[in-house]
Amino acid sequence: MSFGRRTFIKSVGAVSAAAAIPVISCNSNRARAIIGNGKMKLSFRPYDLLLSHTFTVAGFSRDTTPVVLSEIEYEGFTGYGEASMPPYLGESQKSVMQFLQKLDLEQFHDPFMLDDILSYVDSIDDGNRAAKACVDIALHDLIGKLLNQPLYKLWGINPQNTPMTSYTIGIDTPEVVKLKTEEADRFKVLKVKLGGGNDKEMINTVRSVTDVPLYIDVNQGWKDKQEALDMVYWLKEQGIVFIEQPLPKTAVDDTAWLTENSPLPIIADEAFQRLGDIAAFKGVYSGINIKLMKSTGLREAHKMITVARALDMKVMIGCMTETSCAVSAASQLSPLVDWADLDGNLLISNDIYEGVKVVDGKVTLNDLPGIGIKKLKI
């Protein structure tokens, strides 16, 4: 690493440390009337999401995704949260529940003390990002309900500025890809998974059905930087907007070279996890894909947006395969980003919540308090 780059990273590290978000306070008669000597009670249970189609990316396929659903009760109000565990996160329902069993939220009497509560949660163990996210999401949902306001209003965010969301087309045979693309005709942009050895066939099949803009996610599936660059130039001619995680996350120098020479933005996903990672990616990637299951939840995700903007990086907000709980939570931040991939709840057949909607391809927030969901009676 050059001296100039080391100096730059050191200087922007201070930006990461100082990143702040608008403070959610309990400065309302409603909240003050509720907060007293109450105790927060955390409960949780495992749940398996059933995918409508087999989901294939570079490296693996799956038909289900394990999640853990959480609830925080306080003075008659309940906040909902979720931890989703796709394989690469290294978490499981067992590990999430073991982590959550270590928490003692009853020691806190004021749910608005977000810094204290979430710093405590983060300190219990390293890693466990999805487990921490399910507490963060439930806590934010609870706060919104205590104030009877959606989170986007508490943060001063204009809900009219939500982006279009992409809909994901996984790697598959031309027949299935064509069917999935036809089923996604209400979306104005698609996200296509590549890296499975049939990349051009995938794009040509999608293009035989639609001419909407495409996001590309390679999931570290390309190995050679020159072949990757050649593919990027070909993709540019096919109406592609950006390329997500084209090379292995450990190939930092090759990725920096690719980004420097690429005609399209190169976005970090698997390589990027938490707030402290962002500074080192300036010059390596054009932007970052924020996911609540990586960032430990909404509070840190909001800080990530602030830091990325300060570094003049593009921002995408994405999701795992999730219910409407986690997707609706992430959607509260969507007006602040360049791109959204918030379709995880649309890929499953057994959602137990109702929340954010997609209207004419656009993320559309409701005015329900907190993260904006209702629990369905199933």
N, C-alpha and C positions, 0 to 999 in steps of 0.2 A: 504494500500500500504506500502510495506516495506521501511525502510530507504535507503537501497541500490538501490531500484528501483527509489525512488524519486530523489536520487543523480544522477542516470544515466539519467533520463529524463531531469533534469536541465542542465546537461552537454551537452546533444545532442541538447537541445533547441538552443544553440548557433550555432550549425551546421545549423539548419533550418534557423536561422536569417541571417547567412552569405552565404547561398547558392547563387551561381552566375552562370550565363550562359554566353557563348561567346557573346560579345557585337556586335549587328548589328549596324554598323556605316554608315554614308553617305559619306565615304571617296572614292568617285568615281566621275569622271568628269560628268558622266550622271546625278547622283543625285544632285550634286552641281549646275548644269545648270538648274535644275527644281525647286529646293527649293528657294523660295523667300518670297513673302508676300501672298502666296496662303492661302486659308482657306479650312479646311476639312469639307465636308458636309455629314452628316449622314442621310440615309433614310432607311426605313424598311417597311415590310408588312407581314401579317400572311399567312401561307400556311399549308395545311393539307396533311400529307404523308399517302398514301394508302398502307397498308400491303398486300403482295401477299398471305399470309396465316394468319388466326387468330393467334395472338401471345399470348401464355399463359405461365405464370410463377406462382410460389407459391403465391397465393393471388388474382390474377386478370387476366383478358383477355382483349385484345383490337384488333380492326381492323384498327385503325388509330392512328397517333401520330401528335399532333399539333406542328408546328415550327414557328419561325419568321426568315425571311431572311433579312439580312442587307447589305447595301452597303455604303462604304465611298469613296467619290469622291474628288480628289485633282489634280489640274493642268492637267486635261485630262485623268487621270488614275483612275481606279475603283478597290477597294478591296472588296471581297465578304466575308460575314460571316453568321453564323447561330446559332440560339438558339433552341435546341430541348427540349421538356418538357414532358417526361414520368411522370406518376402520382406521383411517390414517391418524386420527386424533390420539389413539392409544388409550382411550378411556372405554369403560364398559358400564353397564347398569350396576354391576357389583361394586366397581371402584367408586362410582358416583355416590352410591348409597352409603358406602363405608366412609367417604369424606363427609357427607351430610350428617351422619350420625355423630361426628366429632363436634359439630357446631352447637353452641349454646346461645341462641338468639334471645332467650328469655332474660339475659342479663341487661338487655337494652330496653329502656322504657319509652324512647322517643324514636320512631322509625325515620324521622327526618335527619337524623345524624348519620347521613350516608357515608361520609368519609370515615367516621369511627367504625361503623358496622362493616363496611366493605373492606376496610384495611384489616380488620380482625379476620374476616373470612379469608382474605388473600394470604394471611400469615400462617394459617393452620398447616398447610402443606404446599410444596412447590407443585407446579403443573395443575392438574385438575381444573382446567379452564372451563370446560362445559359445566362441571359441577358448580363452580363459582358463578357461572352465568345464570344458572337456574335460580340462585338466591337473588342475584342482582335484578333480574327481570321481575320476579315476584315482589321484591321490595319496591321497585319503581311503580309497578301496577298498584300496589297498596297505597303508596303516597298519592298517586293520581286519584284514587277512590276517596281517600280521606279529604282531599281538596275538591272533589267532584269536578275534576278537569282532566282532559286528555293531556298526555305528556307534551305533545307538540306545542300546546298553548302555554304550558308552564315554562318551556324553553324559548318562547317567543318565535316559534317557527311558523311560517306561512304554509298551511296545508295545500294551497293551490299550486305550490312549486314542486309537487311530487313528480318524479320522472316516470317514463315508461318502464315497465319491467320486462325483462326477457323471459322466455319460456325455454326450458332446457330440452334438447334433443340428444339423448345418449347414443353411444356407438352401437350400431346394429346392422342388420342386413338391409339392403336397399328397399325391400318391401316394407319392413317395419318402420324404417326411417321415413319413408313416404307417408305411411299411415299416421305416424306421430306428427309430422309436419302439417298434414291436412287437418288433424284434430286441433292444432294450435292456430287456426286461422284468425282467431280474435286478437292475437297478439301482434304488435307492430314491430317487434324485434325478437329474434330467436338467439339462443345460446347453443352452439353446437360443440359437442365433445369430439376432440380429435386425439391422435396419438395411438390409435389401434392398428395402424398399418394400412388402413383403407381411407386415408384422409381425403384424397381428391374424389373418390367415389362418394363419400359422405356429403361433401359440398355440392357435387353435381346432382345428387339425388334431392337434396333440399332445394336447390335452385330449379329443379324441374317442377316444383310445386309453388314456390314463392320467390319474390324478389325483395322481401323486407331486409333491412340491415341485419347483419349477423355479428354476434360476439363469438369468439373462439376460445375454448378452454382446452388446453393440451394436457393438463394434469401431469406435468413433467415427462411427457411421453416422447419428446424429441431428444436425441442424444448428441448430435453433431451440430455445431453452431452454424457452419456454412450451409448445410442442408436445411437447417431451420430458416436461415435468411432467405434462401431460394424459395422456400415454401411461403414465407411471409409475403414476398413480392407477388407470388401467384395469387395468394389470398386477397391481396389488396385489389386485384382486378375483379374479384368476385363480390365486392361490396361489403368487405369486412371492416368493423369499427376498431377493434383492438384484439390483441392476443394475450391470453392469460396463462401464466406459468408454463411457457413452452419448454424450458430446459429443467433438469434436476435442480432442486433448491440449493444444492451444494456447489453448483457450477456458477459461482459468483462472477468470475472474470469473463467467462464465455457469455453470460447473460448481459453483463455491462457492454461487451462488444456488440452483441446483438441489438441491444437497445440503442446504441449509438448509431448503428447502421440501418436500423429498421425504418421503413416508411410508415409503420403503424405503431401506436403505443404498446408497450410491453408492461403487463400488470402482474404484480406479485400476489400469489395466493398461498400455496403451501409454504413458501419461504418466509412468509410474514405471519407473525402471531400476535405480539403484544406491542404496547406503546413504545417501549425502548428499542424496538427493532427498526423503527421508521428511519431514523437519521442515517443509518448505515446504507440504506437503499437509495438515497439520493444519488443519481448518476448510474445506478444499477438497473432500476426499473423506472418506468414513466409514472407509475401510480400503484396504488394498493387496493386490495379487495378486503374490506372489513367484514368480519362475521362475528356475531355475538358469542358463538361457541369458542372462538379463538381469543377474543378480547376480554373474556370474563364478564361480558355484559355491556349494558348501555352506558354506564358512566365512563368506562375507559374508551369505549367506541367513540363517544362524543369528543373526548380529548384527542383521539387519533385523527379525527377530521380536522380539528384545529391545527395540529402539528403538520399534517400533510399539506394543508393549504398554505401554511407559513413557508413550507419548502417548495411551493409551486408544483406540487404533485397532483395528479388526477386521483379521484376517489370514487370507488365503487362500493356499494354495500350489497352483500350477498347473504346467503343462508345455506344451511345444510338441508337434508330432508327433515322437515319439522312440521309440527302442527301449526294452526293459525295463532297459537300463543306466541311462540318465538318470532314467527314471521311478522306478526302485527307489531311486536315490540321493535324490531329492526326498522319497520316502516315508519315509525315515529321520527326517525332521523333522515329518512330518504329525501326530503326536500333540500338537504344540505349537500348532496353528492352529485356527481356527474352522471353516474350510471347505476342502475339497480338490477339485481337478479334475485327477486323475492318471490319465487315460485314454489318453494319447498312444500308448502301445504297443498298446492295444486297437483302434486305428483302422488299423493296418497289417497286411499279409499276409506280411511277410518278416522278422519279428523273428529275430535270431540269438542272443538271450539268453533265459534263463528267470529270473524274479525274483519281485518282489512279486506277490501275487495279490489279486483282488477276490472276497471270499466274502460272499454275501448283501448285496452292495452296499458292503461295508466294506473299506477298505484293510487288508490282512493281511500283516504282516511275518513273515519267516522268521528262523531263527537262523543263517544262513550268515554268515561273517565279512565285514567291509567293508560294501559297499552291498547285499549279499545276492543276488548273481546267479551263474548258471552259464552258460558259453558253450556253445551248442549246436553239434553237429557237423552242419553243413549243406553 
